[in-house]
Each structure stands twice: as structure tokens, then as C-alpha cells.
């Protein structure tokens, strides 16, 4: 019933937050965006105090408790609620981590394997293009022009892609082992076509077996598995965004065994490269 009240016949609900009274602790059954269009506001989100400033965007996941303090005359906070329950922070993170083994590792370390990330904060200085897209969505929503719903739907796809692209995992203290793992994963992500463990052991001055065990302990995957994963990620990008022959893509990412490539691709993406390309045309 509450969902129907907010959304009626639309996929999103946008409103201006009430300025003159605090909003008590509450949760929603859907993801919520708080966009600070002007001024600032204080919130308690998942038990932590946060202050939003002009241009900041806060994503609050379904079920996350938060409260909003009283706004002044000069403050303007825009609330955006999403009907689609498939849209969540987990969904956004899965989009991003699927494109980078390094991001996958950092995200799991930042959150902890058993810890749910309840909110994401995008500071104004990190997301000017996000603000532009948000303000276009807000404009279309309130002006009710012809094809507004269609345009909003398209802008939402752009918005989610920009959110994924611009999200930066909060910095944390890293010990020497964690620093080394980040460096090794960066090498794999950058030089996935040709990287090998012998080369990295010489480059970083560690025994090959030591590096192999360290990688497995910290990532849960072997060095070879990580290299293959990064190659598949790059292959997927080429399969879905270019018309290059599949065999050429396979060689381009550093894989020479056709049966191995097709088997691993299907295991990772649940479709063959040809099926993937057809579905993304």
C-alpha cells in the first residue's frame, strides 16, 4: 500500500523534503536517493552521523534506517525513491565489481565478506556528471512533458552507469600484505594479456610460491584464476561493444585455446560469446 501511495503509475517518486521539521528514524522497502540541491543537512544513517552539502548525493539501501534533521530556509533536499526492487546497492556494486578484479577485492575488504553496505555517499566534487543527469531527471519529472516517462527511464540507465563508474571505495589503512595484493591486482588488471607470476616475483622481490600463496589467501582465487577472470572481463567488453571476430577477441585478451576460452566464458557469463553478442545488439 505504501509503495502504491508513493509511486502510483510511475517508476520513481520525487519530492522536495520538508524544511521545517526533523524527519524521525525510518526505513523504506526500496532504494532512496537524497540529493542536496542547495545548502546542507544533517542525517543519521545506519547509526552514523552524516552531513550533506550542495551537490552531494546519498544512496540509502532498502531497509536502512535513517533520520533527517531540520532544514533551514536556504536548504533544499530532493528525495528520489525507486519502485524497482531489483535496484539496490548490491546491484550497483555487482555491476562495478564484474568489471575489475581489483575493485572486487577492495569492495569485499571495505565491507567485510559478511557485512552489508547500507549506503553510498557521492561527494559533489566527485560527480559533476551525476548531478547533471539527476537534474535532467528532476526536470522531466516535474514538467510532465510528452515522452517524459520514456526519457526518465533512459536517464535512469545513464545515472546508474555513472554511479557505478564514479563510486570510490573509502580509503582504509592497509598493512604491507594488503598493499602488495593491491599492487599485484593492479598489475593483473593492466597487463592481463602477458602477465605471469615469475615476472611479478622478480619485479617485487618475493619468492614465486610465497606470492602464489599470498594471493590465494587474500583473494580466495589462484593467480591463474585471477588472470583468466580479467581476460574474460575484457573479452566480454569487446564481444558486447565491437564487431571483432570472437577468435580475434580471444587472442587479443591473451587466450589461445578456443575450447578453454568458450568453456570459461560460458561458466563466467552463463552464455557463449556468440549468444552474449546477440543479446547485446
N, C-alpha and C positions, 0 to 999 in steps of 0.2 A: 504493500500500500504506500509506504513512504517513497519507494522508488518511483511509483506511478505519479505521486504528487510532484516530485522534482522534475521528472522528465516528460511526462505526458506523451506526446508523439515525437519527441526529439531524442537524439542520441547523447546530447550533452545539455547541461543546465548551467547557465552563467548568471551570476548575481553580484551586486555591489554589497560588500559587507557593512552591516550596521555600525555606524561610527560611535554611538554614544552609550554603549553598554558592553560590558565584558561578555564573552560567549563562554559558557561553562564547559567543562570537560565532556567530550562526546566522541562517538565513533560513527563511521558510515560503512555500508556494505559495498562500497565502490571506491575507486581511487579518486582523490581530490587534489586539485591544484590550487594553491594560494599564490596569486601574482600581485606583488606590491607595485601598483601603477604609480603611486606617489606617496611620499612620506615614509613612515616606518611603523612597525607594530611588534609587540612582544607576544610570544606564544610559549606554551609548554607542550612539547611534542614527545610522546613516548617517555615522559618523565624528565625531559631535558629542556632547559630554557633556551629559546632561540629568539633572535631579533632579525626581522626582515627589513631591508632598506629598499629604496626606489630601484626597480628593475630586477629585484631578486624573485626567484621562483622556487616555491616549496612544493614537493610532491609528497602527499601523505597516503600511505597504502591503506587498503581496506582493513578495518578492524583496529587501526592505530588510534589510540586515544590522544586527543589534543584539545587545548583550550586557548582562546584568543583574548588578549587584554583589550581594554577600552581604547578606541582610536580617537584622535583629535580631529578638529575641523579640516586640517590640512592633509590628513591621511586618507588614502584611497586604496582599499584592498579588494581585489576581484577574486571571487570564488568560482572555480570551474569543476563541475562534477561529471563523471563519465559513466554512462549506463552499462557499457560493455564490461562484464565481469572478467573477461579474458585479459583485459588490460590491467596490469599490476606492475609493481616494481620488479617482481621476479621475472615477468615477461620482458621488461626493458633490459634487465641485466642479462637474460639469456640471449637476447639479440646481440648484445655487445661482446659477451664472452665467447660467443660462437665465432667471432672474427679475430680472436687473438688468444694464443696460449698464455701470453704474459698477463693480459687482463684477467683471464680465468683464474690464474694463480693469485694475483693481487686481490681480486674480489673475494675469493674464498678466505684469504688470510685476513682481509679487513673485517669481514663479517664473522668469521669463525664458521666452521662447517655446520654447526648446529644452531647458529644464530640467524634470525630473520632480520633483514634490513627493513625498517618500518617507514623510513622517509629518506628523501634525497633533497639536497639544497643546491640550487644553481645560482651562484652569486652573479650579480649584474655584469661584473667585469669579464665573466667567462662565457656570456651567452647573448651577445647583441642580436645574432640572427634568430635565436629562440624568441626574444622579445618581439621582433618584427613579425614573426609568424603568429604568435599569440595575439598580438594586437589586430592582425587581419581577421583572425577567428572571432574576436570580440566584436569587431566592426560588422562582420557579416551576420552575426547572431542578432544584434540589436537593430540593424537596419531593415531586416526582413525583405531583402531584395529578391528578385527572381533567381532561382537556382541556388539560393543561399545554402540550403542543406547539402547539396552536391559539392559546392565549393568548400564548405566547412569540413566535410568528410575527407576531401583531398588534402586540405591544410593539416588535418589531424595526422595523416600518414607522414607528411613532411615534418610535423612537430615531433612525433615520436622518434623519427630517424635522427633529427637534430639533437634531441635529448640524449640519445644513446651515444652520438658522436662527441658531445660536449661534456659528458659526465666524467669527472675526475675523482678517483678514489682518494679519500682523505689520507694525507701523509701520516705515516706511523714510524716509530723508532724501529730500525732493523738491526739485528745483530750481524756479525760478519758472514755467517752462513746464508742468511736471508739476502744480504747484499750480493753475495756470489750467485745465488739462484736467480735473482732478478737479472744480473748481468748475463748469465748463461741463456736464459729465456729470451732476452733481447737479441743475443747472437742468433739463436734459432729462428726467431721471427724475422730477422733482417736477412739472413743468409741461408734460408731453408733449402735452397737448391743444392748447395755444396757442403754445408757444414758437417763436420764429423767430430767425434769425441776425442780422437787422437790430437787433432788440431787444437781443440779447446783446452786439453790438458797441458799442452805446450804453452799456449797463449797465456793461461792463468797460473801456470807453475804448480799444478797439482797432479797427483797420480791419476791415471785414467780410471782405475777401479774405484778410487775414492770419489771422483766426480760422479761416476755412474751410480754409486750407492746413495750419494747425497741427493741427486736429482730424484731418484725413486722415492726416497724417504720423504722429501718435501713436497713432491707433486703427485705422488701416487702412480706415476707413469714412468716407463723407461725412457731413456734418451731417444731411442729409435721410434717409440710410440709418439713422442712429442714432435719429432721432426716430421713424421708421417701426417700427424694431425695438422700441422701448419701447412704442409704441402696441399692437403685436401682442402683446407680453408681457401688457399689461393686458387686452387683449381676450380672450386665452386664459384668464386667471383668471376673467373674467366668464362666458365660454362654458361653462367646466367647473364652475363653482360656483354659478351662478344660473340662473333660467329666463327671464331677459330675452330678448326677441326679438333675433335676430342683427343686424338692421338698427339697432335701438336701441343695441346694444353698439358697433357700428361708429361711429355718430355720437358716442357717449359718449366714445370714446377720441380723437376728433378727425379721423376719416377720413370723407369724404363721397362718395367714388367707390366704388360697390359692386364693380365689376369689379376695380379696383385692390386693394381690401380682400381679396376672395376669392383673387386671384392671389398676393398677398404672404403671406397666411395659409397657403395650401397650400405655398408654397415654404419657409416657415419651419418649419411643423409637420408637413409631409408628408401632411396630411389637410385636408379642408374644415372650416369651423367646425361644420357640422351633424354630420359624422362624428365630430369631436372630442367634441362634447357627448354623442352616443350612446354612445361608447366609455367615457365617464367617468360614466355614470349608475349 
